[in-house]
Amino acid sequence: MPEIPLLGSLQSYKIAAAADGTLLAQGPLFTANKINKNGWGIPEDEAEHFAASFTRMPIRYCPKGVDTIAKDGSPIPAAHYCDAINSSRTIVGNIESVYPVGKDDQNRTIYDMKARITDPKTVNGIKDGTIPASWSLWAYAAKETNDGMMWGCRGERVNYRKYTF
């Protein structure tokens, strides 16, 4: 079965400077059993495995890009162009962990991400506000059910978003 590429919804985060000059970024990545703005969600039964699959994955920043088409014919917006071509030049840090932080008002588990931004230009851009305080995930799923839930998911990376769609 072909893999289904998943583009996440835009999320905001908080940052803190670390003693070594890097930045620690923390904030929501996804909520289990919730359909996001792109029309898909992760079932509660899959959420813990999905969260763990992001550990040690790269953080990318895609400041430029072009709308393109994936191998399966699906559109990929410019903001995820570096994900689509798997560019190592755009890696600016790594995900340290993704973990549950509580429940929302519908009793769905909220998962936050903690990441370290190590690229000096990106650190400066986040500090001075030229790089936005938002991110989006990139993942794959083995199958989708009629209710928009994705199964057999694995996280690939998270990307700082310059553009919105």
DATA-V119532 format. One record per residue. N is the residue number from 1. D_LAST is the distance of its C-alpha to the last C-alpha in Angstrom with 2 decimals. Layout:
N;D_LAST + N;D_LAST
This chain:
1;28.66 + 2;25.53 + 3;23.01 + 4;19.66 + 5;16.78 + 6;14.70 + 7;11.33 + 8;11.52 + 9;9.87 + 10;9.46 + 11;13.12 + 12;15.27 + 13;18.62 + 14;21.99 + 15;23.82 + 16;27.53 + 17;29.57 + 18;31.90 + 19;35.40 + 20;34.74 + 21;32.06 + 22;29.11 + 23;26.57 + 24;26.20 + 25;22.81 + 26;22.80 + 27;20.58 + 28;19.13 + 29;17.77 + 30;18.08 + 31;20.31 + 32;22.62 + 33;22.87 + 34;19.61 + 35;16.94 + 36;13.53 + 37;10.28 + 38;10.00 + 39;13.52 + 40;15.88 + 41;18.26 + 42;21.24 + 43;24.65 + 44;26.96 + 45;29.41 + 46;26.98 + 47;25.39 + 48;28.14 + 49;28.23 + 50;24.44 + 51;24.53 + 52;27.52 + 53;25.96 + 54;23.67 + 55;26.77 + 56;27.36 + 57;24.18 + 58;22.49 + 59;19.86 + 60;17.94 + 61;16.20 + 62;14.11 + 63;14.34 + 64;14.12 + 65;13.26 + 66;12.78 + 67;10.98 + 68;13.82 + 69;15.49 + 70;17.09 + 71;20.82 + 72;20.42 + 73;18.45 + 74;15.09 + 75;11.99 + 76;10.73 + 77;7.64 + 78;9.20 + 79;8.55 + 80;10.84 + 81;13.18 + 82;16.01 + 83;15.91 + 84;16.26 + 85;19.21 + 86;20.51 + 87;21.26 + 88;23.81 + 89;23.58 + 90;20.35 + 91;21.99 + 92;22.45 + 93;24.03 + 94;24.65 + 95;24.06 + 96;27.36 + 97;26.94 + 98;24.94 + 99;27.06 + 100;27.37 + 101;27.63 + 102;28.52 + 103;27.63 + 104;25.39 + 105;26.99 + 106;26.88 + 107;28.65 + 108;25.77 + 109;25.93 + 110;23.41 + 111;23.07 + 112;22.58 + 113;22.31 + 114;24.54 + 115;23.89 + 116;25.80 + 117;24.29 + 118;27.06 + 119;25.86 + 120;27.49 + 121;24.96 + 122;22.11 + 123;24.47 + 124;25.19 + 125;21.58 + 126;20.80 + 127;24.08 + 128;23.59 + 129;20.02 + 130;18.58 + 131;16.65 + 132;14.36 + 133;15.72 + 134;13.08 + 135;12.89 + 136;11.67 + 137;14.28 + 138;15.13 + 139;17.93 + 140;19.95 + 141;21.77 + 142;24.99 + 143;24.56 + 144;22.65 + 145;24.58 + 146;24.17 + 147;22.90 + 148;19.76 + 149;21.56 + 150;21.62 + 151;25.00 + 152;26.39 + 153;23.37 + 154;23.40 + 155;21.15 + 156;20.67 + 157;18.97 + 158;16.52 + 159;14.31 + 160;13.69 + 161;10.19 + 162;10.32 + 163;6.82 + 164;3.78 + 165;0.00
